[in-house]
Amino acid sequence: MSTLRKSLAIALLPISMSFASIASAADYVIDTKDAHAFIQFKIKHLGYSWLLGRFNDFEGTFSYDDKKPTESKVNVTIKTASVDSNHAERDKHLRSEDFLNVSKYPTATFNSKKITENGNGTAKLIGVLTLHGVTKEITIDVNKIGEGKDPWGSYRAGFEGTTKFALKDFNIKDVGPTSQEVEMYLSIEGVRKP
Amino acid sequence: MPKLKNTKDEYGWVSISLHWLVAISVIGLFILGLWMRSLSYYDPWYRLGPDIHKSIGIILFTILVFRVLVRLFNPPPAPLPSLSKFERVAAHGVHLLLYLLLFCIMISGYLISTADGRPIEVFNWFSIPAFVTNIEHQEDLAGEIHYYLALSVIILAVIHALAAFKHHIIDKDNTLKRILGLSKPSQ
């Protein structure tokens, strides 16, 4: 009898362990399926205004525990060909060798390395961005928007992030003295994995 | 002197004019097309080049439609009797292929600029609306087709011109002269 109980306990052990890991840091899938996540960019046009655009096709995951936010991890892969600035001729040019060169570099990736808390609900997310074949460390300022149950039986958590970098750092063509830097705005909602 | 319409031996002025108008326009559009892609964003021609390229392209399309109608209702003169069977078939095939390529180039060019639903403005004179916007990766696909077919039509036009020179210089026949309106009526 006792051997049966013992083997049952051993058999159930992995299940209880997996419950424990969910409780500490849950894994989330970024909700690109239902478009509750956005990757936008803006760059100065001639220095007179902002040109806005976005990447329509990307996917990613993150892990997050509000007790230990610095242990969070984020991984995102962007399909560079999905660049959309609301102008087909410009998008065609952005996809060409002059800019994103999407046939040679079809994806851009971001992988987090480190998170430091600012103490006021915001954090700095440090990670490596691979874009246009160049891998460089960037820092994203992150602000948590909220988390909780959704009305359809899942659990969601959402953040926004901003960052900027020089096009030159990623070997992307110079488009003029007032347009050296591109700013990114990220709005990310994740659905907790069941 | 040739007449207005084609006869069985000679090209008429309408066909001769259309031939050279289309030839000059196509070569001009090809050079403009390559050049405008190389311009920097701050070049004054960065916007003007594509505007002119598209406007002339649309007008050329209407001219080419007119040219096809002329060809159908007033066929070109018969091939010169000195031509071999191969030359007749090759010449006819190249002519038809040139028409086909030009139409495909114009349609693909139109599909690039109208891919997002924007119309094509023709010299601030009138605009052509977008009819097809739902092909996947439309502007990229149409762009590739437009580029490679444009290269093809230029290569084919060079072959077409070399053949005309061959007839003029080696065979010393009327082939080149009659598209210039310089052929003497055959006795």
Interface residues (C-beta under 8 A of the other chain):
Chain A: A81 N86 H87 A88 E89 D91 K92 R95 V175 G176
Chain B: Y41 Y42 P50 I112 S113 T114 A115 D116 R118 H137 Q138 E139 D140 G143
